[in-house]
Amino acid sequence: MEVRETMKLFKSYTLTWWQIGILKLALLAAGTAIGAYWHGFFGANLMALVVIAVVASAYVAYVTLKRSTE
């Protein structure tokens, strides 16, 4: 019998500052393209998107500040 290892989909790794910059640029470009294409849908749900953005940003800020004080 053949023994198979399980595939790990989520691995821990570290990115450099410029790799994070490229990732952010790609996400910004994709978000702009999607927003431009489906402007009617996103315009009608703008307040929900703003709430999601504020909550997600607050969470990231909390985690970042919590880790920097440890």
CHARMM-style PDB file with segment names, atoms N, HN, CA, C and O in Angstrom:
ATOM      1  N   MET     1       0.836  -1.189   0.000  1.00  0.00      PROA
ATOM      2  CA  MET     1       0.000   0.000   0.000  1.00  0.00      PROA
ATOM      3  C   MET     1       0.875   1.245   0.000  1.00  0.00      PROA
ATOM      4  O   MET     1       1.955   1.272   0.589  1.00  0.00      PROA
ATOM      5  N   GLU     2       0.388   2.252  -0.664  1.00  0.00      PROA
ATOM      6  HN  GLU     2      -0.490   2.230  -1.142  1.00  0.00      PROA
ATOM      7  CA  GLU     2       1.102   3.513  -0.739  1.00  0.00      PROA
ATOM      8  C   GLU     2       0.597   4.457   0.360  1.00  0.00      PROA
ATOM      9  O   GLU     2      -0.609   4.616   0.554  1.00  0.00      PROA
ATOM     10  N   VAL     3       1.528   5.069   1.060  1.00  0.00      PROA
ATOM     11  HN  VAL     3       2.507   4.940   0.902  1.00  0.00      PROA
ATOM     12  CA  VAL     3       1.172   6.016   2.107  1.00  0.00      PROA
ATOM     13  C   VAL     3       1.275   7.417   1.524  1.00  0.00      PROA
ATOM     14  O   VAL     3       2.321   7.807   1.006  1.00  0.00      PROA
ATOM     15  N   ARG     4       0.198   8.162   1.609  1.00  0.00      PROA
ATOM     16  HN  ARG     4      -0.652   7.845   2.029  1.00  0.00      PROA
ATOM     17  CA  ARG     4       0.179   9.519   1.075  1.00  0.00      PROA
ATOM     18  C   ARG     4       0.247  10.522   2.219  1.00  0.00      PROA
ATOM     19  O   ARG     4      -0.372  10.338   3.267  1.00  0.00      PROA
ATOM     20  N   GLU     5       1.003  11.574   1.996  1.00  0.00      PROA
ATOM     21  HN  GLU     5       1.506  11.724   1.145  1.00  0.00      PROA
ATOM     22  CA  GLU     5       1.041  12.660   2.960  1.00  0.00      PROA
ATOM     23  C   GLU     5      -0.120  13.603   2.663  1.00  0.00      PROA
ATOM     24  O   GLU     5      -0.511  13.791   1.511  1.00  0.00      PROA
ATOM     25  N   THR     6      -0.656  14.187   3.722  1.00  0.00      PROA
ATOM     26  HN  THR     6      -0.337  14.034   4.657  1.00  0.00      PROA
ATOM     27  CA  THR     6      -1.731  15.147   3.508  1.00  0.00      PROA
ATOM     28  C   THR     6      -1.161  16.450   2.973  1.00  0.00      PROA
ATOM     29  O   THR     6      -0.075  16.881   3.360  1.00  0.00      PROA
ATOM     30  N   MET     7      -1.904  17.054   2.094  1.00  0.00      PROA
ATOM     31  HN  MET     7      -2.786  16.704   1.779  1.00  0.00      PROA
ATOM     32  CA  MET     7      -1.459  18.309   1.502  1.00  0.00      PROA
ATOM     33  C   MET     7      -1.808  19.459   2.433  1.00  0.00      PROA
ATOM     34  O   MET     7      -2.954  19.585   2.863  1.00  0.00      PROA
ATOM     35  N   LYS     8      -0.837  20.289   2.743  1.00  0.00      PROA
ATOM     36  HN  LYS     8       0.094  20.186   2.394  1.00  0.00      PROA
ATOM     37  CA  LYS     8      -1.058  21.447   3.600  1.00  0.00      PROA
ATOM     38  C   LYS     8      -1.328  22.657   2.717  1.00  0.00      PROA
ATOM     39  O   LYS     8      -0.436  23.161   2.034  1.00  0.00      PROA
ATOM     40  N   LEU     9      -2.573  23.109   2.745  1.00  0.00      PROA
ATOM     41  HN  LEU     9      -3.297  22.700   3.299  1.00  0.00      PROA
ATOM     42  CA  LEU     9      -2.952  24.237   1.899  1.00  0.00      PROA
ATOM     43  C   LEU     9      -2.473  25.568   2.463  1.00  0.00      PROA
ATOM     44  O   LEU     9      -2.108  26.471   1.711  1.00  0.00      PROA
ATOM     45  N   PHE    10      -2.475  25.687   3.790  1.00  0.00      PROA
ATOM     46  HN  PHE    10      -2.771  24.953   4.401  1.00  0.00      PROA
ATOM     47  CA  PHE    10      -2.122  26.953   4.419  1.00  0.00      PROA
ATOM     48  C   PHE    10      -0.827  26.785   5.185  1.00  0.00      PROA
ATOM     49  O   PHE    10      -0.812  26.250   6.294  1.00  0.00      PROA
ATOM     50  N   LYS    11       0.245  27.239   4.593  1.00  0.00      PROA
ATOM     51  HN  LYS    11       0.233  27.673   3.692  1.00  0.00      PROA
ATOM     52  CA  LYS    11       1.556  27.148   5.215  1.00  0.00      PROA
ATOM     53  C   LYS    11       1.971  28.529   5.702  1.00  0.00      PROA
ATOM     54  O   LYS    11       1.576  29.542   5.123  1.00  0.00      PROA
ATOM     55  N   SER    12       2.757  28.568   6.752  1.00  0.00      PROA
ATOM     56  HN  SER    12       3.077  27.746   7.222  1.00  0.00      PROA
ATOM     57  CA  SER    12       3.279  29.833   7.240  1.00  0.00      PROA
ATOM     58  C   SER    12       4.515  30.221   6.427  1.00  0.00      PROA
ATOM     59  O   SER    12       5.383  29.390   6.157  1.00  0.00      PROA
ATOM     60  N   TYR    13       4.578  31.465   6.052  1.00  0.00      PROA
ATOM     61  HN  TYR    13       3.873  32.140   6.272  1.00  0.00      PROA
ATOM     62  CA  TYR    13       5.738  31.971   5.342  1.00  0.00      PROA
ATOM     63  C   TYR    13       5.843  33.467   5.577  1.00  0.00      PROA
ATOM     64  O   TYR    13       4.890  34.110   6.017  1.00  0.00      PROA
ATOM     65  N   THR    14       6.989  33.998   5.282  1.00  0.00      PROA
ATOM     66  HN  THR    14       7.763  33.475   4.924  1.00  0.00      PROA
ATOM     67  CA  THR    14       7.247  35.416   5.487  1.00  0.00      PROA
ATOM     68  C   THR    14       7.502  36.086   4.148  1.00  0.00      PROA
ATOM     69  O   THR    14       8.248  35.576   3.312  1.00  0.00      PROA
ATOM     70  N   LEU    15       6.871  37.236   3.960  1.00  0.00      PROA
ATOM     71  HN  LEU    15       6.265  37.650   4.640  1.00  0.00      PROA
ATOM     72  CA  LEU    15       7.075  38.009   2.741  1.00  0.00      PROA
ATOM     73  C   LEU    15       7.925  39.233   3.056  1.00  0.00      PROA
ATOM     74  O   LEU    15       7.902  39.743   4.176  1.00  0.00      PROA
ATOM     75  N   THR    16       8.666  39.697   2.070  1.00  0.00      PROA
ATOM     76  HN  THR    16       8.685  39.282   1.160  1.00  0.00      PROA
ATOM     77  CA  THR    16       9.437  40.925   2.232  1.00  0.00      PROA
ATOM     78  C   THR    16       8.500  42.116   2.022  1.00  0.00      PROA
ATOM     79  O   THR    16       7.367  41.949   1.571  1.00  0.00      PROA
ATOM     80  N   TRP    17       8.975  43.307   2.347  1.00  0.00      PROA
ATOM     81  HN  TRP    17       9.896  43.443   2.713  1.00  0.00      PROA
ATOM     82  CA  TRP    17       8.141  44.503   2.224  1.00  0.00      PROA
ATOM     83  C   TRP    17       7.746  44.754   0.778  1.00  0.00      PROA
ATOM     84  O   TRP    17       6.630  45.204   0.519  1.00  0.00      PROA
ATOM     85  N   TRP    18       8.636  44.474  -0.175  1.00  0.00      PROA
ATOM     86  HN  TRP    18       9.543  44.108   0.035  1.00  0.00      PROA
ATOM     87  CA  TRP    18       8.302  44.752  -1.567  1.00  0.00      PROA
ATOM     88  C   TRP    18       7.344  43.699  -2.125  1.00  0.00      PROA
ATOM     89  O   TRP    18       6.574  44.003  -3.035  1.00  0.00      PROA
ATOM     90  N   GLN    19       7.372  42.470  -1.603  1.00  0.00      PROA
ATOM     91  HN  GLN    19       7.998  42.223  -0.864  1.00  0.00      PROA
ATOM     92  CA  GLN    19       6.395  41.465  -2.019  1.00  0.00      PROA
ATOM     93  C   GLN    19       5.002  41.830  -1.509  1.00  0.00      PROA
ATOM     94  O   GLN    19       4.010  41.631  -2.210  1.00  0.00      PROA
ATOM     95  N   ILE    20       4.929  42.360  -0.295  1.00  0.00      PROA
ATOM     96  HN  ILE    20       5.735  42.522   0.274  1.00  0.00      PROA
ATOM     97  CA  ILE    20       3.652  42.838   0.230  1.00  0.00      PROA
ATOM     98  C   ILE    20       3.145  44.008  -0.620  1.00  0.00      PROA
ATOM     99  O   ILE    20       1.949  44.106  -0.893  1.00  0.00      PROA
ATOM    100  N   GLY    21       4.053  44.891  -1.037  1.00  0.00      PROA
ATOM    101  HN  GLY    21       5.025  44.811  -0.816  1.00  0.00      PROA
ATOM    102  CA  GLY    21       3.674  46.009  -1.898  1.00  0.00      PROA
ATOM    103  C   GLY    21       3.078  45.537  -3.218  1.00  0.00      PROA
ATOM    104  O   GLY    21       2.086  46.091  -3.691  1.00  0.00      PROA
ATOM    105  N   ILE    22       3.684  44.517  -3.810  1.00  0.00      PROA
ATOM    106  HN  ILE    22       4.491  44.067  -3.426  1.00  0.00      PROA
ATOM    107  CA  ILE    22       3.163  43.961  -5.064  1.00  0.00      PROA
ATOM    108  C   ILE    22       1.797  43.325  -4.838  1.00  0.00      PROA
ATOM    109  O   ILE    22       0.902  43.473  -5.670  1.00  0.00      PROA
ATOM    110  N   LEU    23       1.625  42.614  -3.716  1.00  0.00      PROA
ATOM    111  HN  LEU    23       2.352  42.494  -3.040  1.00  0.00      PROA
ATOM    112  CA  LEU    23       0.330  42.013  -3.390  1.00  0.00      PROA
ATOM    113  C   LEU    23      -0.739  43.094  -3.222  1.00  0.00      PROA
ATOM    114  O   LEU    23      -1.849  42.954  -3.737  1.00  0.00      PROA
ATOM    115  N   LYS    24      -0.412  44.161  -2.509  1.00  0.00      PROA
ATOM    116  HN  LYS    24       0.490  44.274  -2.091  1.00  0.00      PROA
ATOM    117  CA  LYS    24      -1.365  45.249  -2.320  1.00  0.00      PROA
ATOM    118  C   LYS    24      -1.715  45.924  -3.640  1.00  0.00      PROA
ATOM    119  O   LYS    24      -2.873  46.276  -3.866  1.00  0.00      PROA
ATOM    120  N   LEU    25      -0.735  46.108  -4.506  1.00  0.00      PROA
ATOM    121  HN  LEU    25       0.206  45.823  -4.321  1.00  0.00      PROA
ATOM    122  CA  LEU    25      -0.993  46.699  -5.820  1.00  0.00      PROA
ATOM    123  C   LEU    25      -1.915  45.803  -6.648  1.00  0.00      PROA
ATOM    124  O   LEU    25      -2.824  46.296  -7.316  1.00  0.00      PROA
ATOM    125  N   ALA    26      -1.687  44.498  -6.606  1.00  0.00      PROA
ATOM    126  HN  ALA    26      -0.949  44.097  -6.063  1.00  0.00      PROA
ATOM    127  CA  ALA    26      -2.539  43.562  -7.344  1.00  0.00      PROA
ATOM    128  C   ALA    26      -3.965  43.584  -6.817  1.00  0.00      PROA
ATOM    129  O   ALA    26      -4.915  43.571  -7.600  1.00  0.00      PROA
ATOM    130  N   LEU    27      -4.127  43.618  -5.482  1.00  0.00      PROA
ATOM    131  HN  LEU    27      -3.356  43.629  -4.846  1.00  0.00      PROA
ATOM    132  CA  LEU    27      -5.472  43.664  -4.907  1.00  0.00      PROA
ATOM    133  C   LEU    27      -6.171  44.985  -5.220  1.00  0.00      PROA
ATOM    134  O   LEU    27      -7.374  45.004  -5.477  1.00  0.00      PROA
ATOM    135  N   LEU    28      -5.431  46.078  -5.199  1.00  0.00      PROA
ATOM    136  HN  LEU    28      -4.453  46.062  -4.991  1.00  0.00      PROA
ATOM    137  CA  LEU    28      -6.000  47.382  -5.556  1.00  0.00      PROA
ATOM    138  C   LEU    28      -6.469  47.393  -7.007  1.00  0.00      PROA
ATOM    139  O   LEU    28      -7.560  47.880  -7.306  1.00  0.00      PROA
ATOM    140  N   ALA    29      -5.645  46.857  -7.908  1.00  0.00      PROA
ATOM    141  HN  ALA    29      -4.759  46.462  -7.664  1.00  0.00      PROA
ATOM    142  CA  ALA    29      -6.015  46.816  -9.327  1.00  0.00      PROA
ATOM    143  C   ALA    29      -7.230  45.921  -9.554  1.00  0.00      PROA
ATOM    144  O   ALA    29      -8.127  46.272 -10.321  1.00  0.00      PROA
ATOM    145  N   ALA    30      -7.260  44.765  -8.889  1.00  0.00      PROA
ATOM    146  HN  ALA    30      -6.531  44.480  -8.266  1.00  0.00      PROA
ATOM    147  CA  ALA    30      -8.400  43.854  -9.046  1.00  0.00      PROA
ATOM    148  C   ALA    30      -9.668  44.495  -8.479  1.00  0.00      PROA
ATOM    149  O   ALA    30     -10.733  44.402  -9.090  1.00  0.00      PROA
ATOM    150  N   GLY    31      -9.563  45.142  -7.322  1.00  0.00      PROA
ATOM    151  HN  GLY    31      -8.699  45.218  -6.826  1.00  0.00      PROA
ATOM    152  CA  GLY    31     -10.727  45.802  -6.731  1.00  0.00      PROA
ATOM    153  C   GLY    31     -11.244  46.942  -7.580  1.00  0.00      PROA
ATOM    154  O   GLY    31     -12.455  47.133  -7.695  1.00  0.00      PROA
ATOM    155  N   THR    32     -10.347  47.695  -8.170  1.00  0.00      PROA
ATOM    156  HN  THR    32      -9.363  47.539  -8.076  1.00  0.00      PROA
ATOM    157  CA  THR    32     -10.745  48.795  -9.050  1.00  0.00      PROA
ATOM    158  C   THR    32     -11.446  48.259 -10.297  1.00  0.00      PROA
ATOM    159  O   THR    32     -12.469  48.794 -10.722  1.00  0.00      PROA
ATOM    160  N   ALA    33     -10.889  47.204 -10.874  1.00  0.00      PROA
ATOM    161  HN  ALA    33     -10.058  46.768 -10.528  1.00  0.00      PROA
ATOM    162  CA  ALA    33     -11.497  46.616 -12.069  1.00  0.00      PROA
ATOM    163  C   ALA    33     -12.879  46.042 -11.772  1.00  0.00      PROA
ATOM    164  O   ALA    33     -13.812  46.235 -12.550  1.00  0.00      PROA
ATOM    165  N   ILE    34     -13.011  45.345 -10.658  1.00  0.00      PROA
ATOM    166  HN  ILE    34     -12.253  45.188 -10.025  1.00  0.00      PROA
ATOM    167  CA  ILE    34     -14.309  44.764 -10.299  1.00  0.00      PROA
ATOM    168  C   ILE    34     -15.315  45.872 -10.002  1.00  0.00      PROA
ATOM    169  O   ILE    34     -16.467  45.797 -10.429  1.00  0.00      PROA
ATOM    170  N   GLY    35     -14.882  46.898  -9.273  1.00  0.00      PROA
ATOM    171  HN  GLY    35     -13.946  46.958  -8.927  1.00  0.00      PROA
ATOM    172  CA  GLY    35     -15.776  48.008  -8.961  1.00  0.00      PROA
ATOM    173  C   GLY    35     -16.217  48.779 -10.191  1.00  0.00      PROA
ATOM    174  O   GLY    35     -17.357  49.237 -10.266  1.00  0.00      PROA
ATOM    175  N   ALA    36     -15.321  48.925 -11.152  1.00  0.00      PROA
ATOM    176  HN  ALA    36     -14.395  48.553 -11.090  1.00  0.00      PROA
ATOM    177  CA  ALA    36     -15.673  49.630 -12.388  1.00  0.00      PROA
ATOM    178  C   ALA    36     -16.641  48.808 -13.238  1.00  0.00      PROA
ATOM    179  O   ALA    36     -17.532  49.357 -13.885  1.00  0.00      PROA
ATOM    180  N   TYR    37     -16.457  47.507 -13.229  1.00  0.00      PROA
ATOM    181  HN  TYR    37     -15.733  47.062 -12.704  1.00  0.00      PROA
ATOM    182  CA  TYR    37     -17.306  46.636 -14.062  1.00  0.00      PROA
ATOM    183  C   TYR    37     -18.706  46.492 -13.463  1.00  0.00      PROA
ATOM    184  O   TYR    37     -19.702  46.554 -14.184  1.00  0.00      PROA
ATOM    185  N   TRP    38     -18.780  46.301 -12.137  1.00  0.00      PROA
ATOM    186  HN  TRP    38     -17.971  46.251 -11.551  1.00  0.00      PROA
ATOM    187  CA  TRP    38     -20.065  46.108 -11.466  1.00  0.00      PROA
ATOM    188  C   TRP    38     -20.417  47.318 -10.606  1.00  0.00      PROA
ATOM    189  O   TRP    38     -20.788  47.157  -9.443  1.00  0.00      PROA
ATOM    190  N   HSD    39     -20.309  48.508 -11.150  1.00  0.00      PROA
ATOM    191  HN  HSD    39     -20.008  48.638 -12.094  1.00  0.00      PROA
ATOM    192  CA  HSD    39     -20.542  49.727 -10.382  1.00  0.00      PROA
ATOM    193  C   HSD    39     -21.963  49.827  -9.841  1.00  0.00      PROA
ATOM    194  O   HSD    39     -22.177  50.381  -8.763  1.00  0.00      PROA
ATOM    195  N   GLY    40     -22.921  49.304 -10.569  1.00  0.00      PROA
ATOM    196  HN  GLY    40     -22.746  48.854 -11.445  1.00  0.00      PROA
ATOM    197  CA  GLY    40     -24.316  49.367 -10.114  1.00  0.00      PROA
ATOM    198  C   GLY    40     -24.531  48.574  -8.835  1.00  0.00      PROA
ATOM    199  O   GLY    40     -25.187  49.053  -7.911  1.00  0.00      PROA
ATOM    200  N   PHE    41     -23.992  47.383  -8.776  1.00  0.00      PROA
ATOM    201  HN  PHE    41     -23.458  46.994  -9.527  1.00  0.00      PROA
ATOM    202  CA  PHE    41     -24.136  46.532  -7.591  1.00  0.00      PROA
ATOM    203  C   PHE    41     -23.411  47.127  -6.394  1.00  0.00      PROA
ATOM    204  O   PHE    41     -23.981  47.229  -5.307  1.00  0.00      PROA
ATOM    205  N   PHE    42     -22.159  47.518  -6.589  1.00  0.00      PROA
ATOM    206  HN  PHE    42     -21.697  47.435  -7.472  1.00  0.00      PROA
ATOM    207  CA  PHE    42     -21.369  48.027  -5.468  1.00  0.00      PROA
ATOM    208  C   PHE    42     -21.843  49.398  -5.012  1.00  0.00      PROA
ATOM    209  O   PHE    42     -21.742  49.727  -3.830  1.00  0.00      PROA
ATOM    210  N   GLY    43     -22.360  50.202  -5.935  1.00  0.00      PROA
ATOM    211  HN  GLY    43     -22.442  49.935  -6.895  1.00  0.00      PROA
ATOM    212  CA  GLY    43     -22.890  51.505  -5.549  1.00  0.00      PROA
ATOM    213  C   GLY    43     -24.116  51.387  -4.665  1.00  0.00      PROA
ATOM    214  O   GLY    43     -24.309  52.181  -3.744  1.00  0.00      PROA
ATOM    215  N   ALA    44     -24.944  50.393  -4.949  1.00  0.00      PROA
ATOM    216  HN  ALA    44     -24.787  49.748  -5.697  1.00  0.00      PROA
ATOM    217  CA  ALA    44     -26.153  50.179  -4.153  1.00  0.00      PROA
ATOM    218  C   ALA    44     -25.821  49.635  -2.767  1.00  0.00      PROA
ATOM    219  O   ALA    44     -26.604  49.825  -1.836  1.00  0.00      PROA
ATOM    220  N   ASN    45     -24.687  48.969  -2.607  1.00  0.00      PROA
ATOM    221  HN  ASN    45     -24.051  48.815  -3.363  1.00  0.00      PROA
ATOM    222  CA  ASN    45     -24.296  48.369  -1.330  1.00  0.00      PROA
ATOM    223  C   ASN    45     -23.071  49.049  -0.734  1.00  0.00      PROA
ATOM    224  O   ASN    45     -22.288  48.413  -0.028  1.00  0.00      PROA
ATOM    225  N   LEU    46     -22.905  50.318  -1.010  1.00  0.00      PROA
ATOM    226  HN  LEU    46     -23.541  50.834  -1.583  1.00  0.00      PROA
ATOM    227  CA  LEU    46     -21.707  51.030  -0.582  1.00  0.00      PROA
ATOM    228  C   LEU    46     -21.560  51.076   0.940  1.00  0.00      PROA
ATOM    229  O   LEU    46     -20.456  50.894   1.453  1.00  0.00      PROA
ATOM    230  N   MET    47     -22.641  51.314   1.662  1.00  0.00      PROA
ATOM    231  HN  MET    47     -23.538  51.463   1.245  1.00  0.00      PROA
ATOM    232  CA  MET    47     -22.550  51.422   3.119  1.00  0.00      PROA
ATOM    233  C   MET    47     -22.108  50.089   3.735  1.00  0.00      PROA
ATOM    234  O   MET    47     -21.306  50.085   4.669  1.00  0.00      PROA
ATOM    235  N   ALA    48     -22.604  48.985   3.241  1.00  0.00      PROA
ATOM    236  HN  ALA    48     -23.255  48.988   2.482  1.00  0.00      PROA
ATOM    237  CA  ALA    48     -22.183  47.674   3.751  1.00  0.00      PROA
ATOM    238  C   ALA    48     -20.695  47.446   3.491  1.00  0.00      PROA
ATOM    239  O   ALA    48     -19.992  46.902   4.343  1.00  0.00      PROA
ATOM    240  N   LEU    49     -20.217  47.858   2.326  1.00  0.00      PROA
ATOM    241  HN  LEU    49     -20.788  48.300   1.634  1.00  0.00      PROA
ATOM    242  CA  LEU    49     -18.800  47.701   2.011  1.00  0.00      PROA
ATOM    243  C   LEU    49     -17.924  48.578   2.895  1.00  0.00      PROA
ATOM    244  O   LEU    49     -16.834  48.168   3.292  1.00  0.00      PROA
ATOM    245  N   VAL    50     -18.393  49.778   3.204  1.00  0.00      PROA
ATOM    246  HN  VAL    50     -19.278  50.111   2.881  1.00  0.00      PROA
ATOM    247  CA  VAL    50     -17.647  50.669   4.090  1.00  0.00      PROA
ATOM    248  C   VAL    50     -17.567  50.062   5.498  1.00  0.00      PROA
ATOM    249  O   VAL    50     -16.514  50.110   6.133  1.00  0.00      PROA
ATOM    250  N   VAL    51     -18.665  49.498   5.979  1.00  0.00      PROA
ATOM    251  HN  VAL    51     -19.521  49.459   5.463  1.00  0.00      PROA
ATOM    252  CA  VAL    51     -18.665  48.856   7.301  1.00  0.00      PROA
ATOM    253  C   VAL    51     -17.699  47.680   7.325  1.00  0.00      PROA
ATOM    254  O   VAL    51     -16.939  47.526   8.281  1.00  0.00      PROA
ATOM    255  N   ILE    52     -17.716  46.853   6.294  1.00  0.00      PROA
ATOM    256  HN  ILE    52     -18.334  46.978   5.517  1.00  0.00      PROA
ATOM    257  CA  ILE    52     -16.793  45.722   6.212  1.00  0.00      PROA
ATOM    258  C   ILE    52     -15.351  46.213   6.212  1.00  0.00      PROA
ATOM    259  O   ILE    52     -14.501  45.637   6.891  1.00  0.00      PROA
ATOM    260  N   ALA    53     -15.069  47.266   5.460  1.00  0.00      PROA
ATOM    261  HN  ALA    53     -15.759  47.734   4.909  1.00  0.00      PROA
ATOM    262  CA  ALA    53     -13.709  47.803   5.391  1.00  0.00      PROA
ATOM    263  C   ALA    53     -13.254  48.337   6.747  1.00  0.00      PROA
ATOM    264  O   ALA    53     -12.111  48.114   7.144  1.00  0.00      PROA
ATOM    265  N   VAL    54     -14.127  49.030   7.454  1.00  0.00      PROA
ATOM    266  HN  VAL    54     -15.056  49.211   7.132  1.00  0.00      PROA
ATOM    267  CA  VAL    54     -13.767  49.589   8.763  1.00  0.00      PROA
ATOM    268  C   VAL    54     -13.526  48.478   9.774  1.00  0.00      PROA
ATOM    269  O   VAL    54     -12.548  48.529  10.520  1.00  0.00      PROA
ATOM    270  N   VAL    55     -14.396  47.479   9.813  1.00  0.00      PROA
ATOM    271  HN  VAL    55     -15.191  47.438   9.207  1.00  0.00      PROA
ATOM    272  CA  VAL    55     -14.238  46.371  10.752  1.00  0.00      PROA
ATOM    273  C   VAL    55     -12.966  45.581  10.448  1.00  0.00      PROA
ATOM    274  O   VAL    55     -12.210  45.253  11.362  1.00  0.00      PROA
ATOM    275  N   ALA    56     -12.725  45.276   9.185  1.00  0.00      PROA
ATOM    276  HN  ALA    56     -13.339  45.542   8.442  1.00  0.00      PROA
ATOM    277  CA  ALA    56     -11.524  44.525   8.809  1.00  0.00      PROA
ATOM    278  C   ALA    56     -10.260  45.324   9.112  1.00  0.00      PROA
ATOM    279  O   ALA    56      -9.270  44.759   9.577  1.00  0.00      PROA
ATOM    280  N   SER    57     -10.282  46.611   8.858  1.00  0.00      PROA
ATOM    281  HN  SER    57     -11.086  47.070   8.480  1.00  0.00      PROA
ATOM    282  CA  SER    57      -9.121  47.454   9.145  1.00  0.00      PROA
ATOM    283  C   SER    57      -8.865  47.552  10.645  1.00  0.00      PROA
ATOM    284  O   SER    57      -7.715  47.524  11.084  1.00  0.00      PROA
ATOM    285  N   ALA    58      -9.930  47.667  11.429  1.00  0.00      PROA
ATOM    286  HN  ALA    58     -10.864  47.690  11.073  1.00  0.00      PROA
ATOM    287  CA  ALA    58      -9.774  47.716  12.886  1.00  0.00      PROA
ATOM    288  C   ALA    58      -9.182  46.414  13.411  1.00  0.00      PROA
ATOM    289  O   ALA    58      -8.330  46.436  14.299  1.00  0.00      PROA
ATOM    290  N   TYR    59      -9.623  45.283  12.872  1.00  0.00      PROA
ATOM    291  HN  TYR    59     -10.315  45.265  12.151  1.00  0.00      PROA
ATOM    292  CA  TYR    59      -9.083  43.991  13.291  1.00  0.00      PROA
ATOM    293  C   TYR    59      -7.592  43.887  12.972  1.00  0.00      PROA
ATOM    294  O   TYR    59      -6.801  43.472  13.820  1.00  0.00      PROA
ATOM    295  N   VAL    60      -7.211  44.260  11.760  1.00  0.00      PROA
ATOM    296  HN  VAL    60      -7.853  44.596  11.071  1.00  0.00      PROA
ATOM    297  CA  VAL    60      -5.797  44.194  11.369  1.00  0.00      PROA
ATOM    298  C   VAL    60      -4.959  45.124  12.247  1.00  0.00      PROA
ATOM    299  O   VAL    60      -3.862  44.754  12.664  1.00  0.00      PROA
ATOM    300  N   ALA    61      -5.456  46.308  12.528  1.00  0.00      PROA
ATOM    301  HN  ALA    61      -6.347  46.609  12.189  1.00  0.00      PROA
ATOM    302  CA  ALA    61      -4.736  47.237  13.396  1.00  0.00      PROA
ATOM    303  C   ALA    61      -4.592  46.667  14.800  1.00  0.00      PROA
ATOM    304  O   ALA    61      -3.524  46.779  15.403  1.00  0.00      PROA
ATOM    305  N   TYR    62      -5.647  46.060  15.328  1.00  0.00      PROA
ATOM    306  HN  TYR    62      -6.514  45.969  14.838  1.00  0.00      PROA
ATOM    307  CA  TYR    62      -5.604  45.451  16.663  1.00  0.00      PROA
ATOM    308  C   TYR    62      -4.568  44.338  16.725  1.00  0.00      PROA
ATOM    309  O   TYR    62      -3.753  44.297  17.647  1.00  0.00      PROA
ATOM    310  N   VAL    63      -4.594  43.439  15.749  1.00  0.00      PROA
ATOM    311  HN  VAL    63      -5.256  43.473  15.000  1.00  0.00      PROA
ATOM    312  CA  VAL    63      -3.642  42.326  15.726  1.00  0.00      PROA
ATOM    313  C   VAL    63      -2.216  42.835  15.581  1.00  0.00      PROA
ATOM    314  O   VAL    63      -1.309  42.330  16.244  1.00  0.00      PROA
ATOM    315  N   THR    64      -2.010  43.812  14.738  1.00  0.00      PROA
ATOM    316  HN  THR    64      -2.747  44.222  14.199  1.00  0.00      PROA
ATOM    317  CA  THR    64      -0.669  44.363  14.522  1.00  0.00      PROA
ATOM    318  C   THR    64      -0.143  45.028  15.791  1.00  0.00      PROA
ATOM    319  O   THR    64       1.007  44.811  16.173  1.00  0.00      PROA
ATOM    320  N   LEU    65      -0.966  45.828  16.440  1.00  0.00      PROA
ATOM    321  HN  LEU    65      -1.900  46.005  16.130  1.00  0.00      PROA
ATOM    322  CA  LEU    65      -0.530  46.510  17.650  1.00  0.00      PROA
ATOM    323  C   LEU    65      -0.350  45.538  18.808  1.00  0.00      PROA
ATOM    324  O   LEU    65       0.539  45.721  19.639  1.00  0.00      PROA
ATOM    325  N   LYS    66      -1.173  44.521  18.868  1.00  0.00      PROA
ATOM    326  HN  LYS    66      -1.895  44.372  18.193  1.00  0.00      PROA
ATOM    327  CA  LYS    66      -1.057  43.518  19.937  1.00  0.00      PROA
ATOM    328  C   LYS    66       0.248  42.752  19.805  1.00  0.00      PROA
ATOM    329  O   LYS    66       0.919  42.496  20.805  1.00  0.00      PROA
ATOM    330  N   ARG    67       0.615  42.384  18.587  1.00  0.00      PROA
ATOM    331  HN  ARG    67       0.070  42.592  17.775  1.00  0.00      PROA
ATOM    332  CA  ARG    67       1.861  41.644  18.360  1.00  0.00      PROA
ATOM    333  C   ARG    67       3.093  42.499  18.604  1.00  0.00      PROA
ATOM    334  O   ARG    67       4.130  41.987  19.025  1.00  0.00      PROA
ATOM    335  N   SER    68       2.988  43.796  18.344  1.00  0.00      PROA
ATOM    336  HN  SER    68       2.145  44.212  18.002  1.00  0.00      PROA
ATOM    337  CA  SER    68       4.159  44.662  18.510  1.00  0.00      PROA
ATOM    338  C   SER    68       4.445  44.935  19.979  1.00  0.00      PROA
ATOM    339  O   SER    68       5.568  45.304  20.323  1.00  0.00      PROA
ATOM    340  N   THR    69       3.461  44.764  20.851  1.00  0.00      PROA
ATOM    341  HN  THR    69       2.549  44.464  20.571  1.00  0.00      PROA
ATOM    342  CA  THR    69       3.683  45.005  22.278  1.00  0.00      PROA
ATOM    343  C   THR    69       4.100  43.749  23.020  1.00  0.00      PROA
ATOM    344  O   THR    69       4.481  43.824  24.188  1.00  0.00      PROA
ATOM    345  N   GLU    70       4.036  42.605  22.374  1.00  0.00      PROA
ATOM    346  HN  GLU    70       3.727  42.544  21.425  1.00  0.00      PROA
ATOM    347  CA  GLU    70       4.416  41.341  23.055  1.00  0.00      PROA
ATOM    348  C   GLU    70       5.904  41.158  23.085  1.00  0.00      PROA
ATOM    349  OT1 GLU    70       6.393  40.159  23.614  1.00  0.00      PROA
TER     350      GLU     70
END
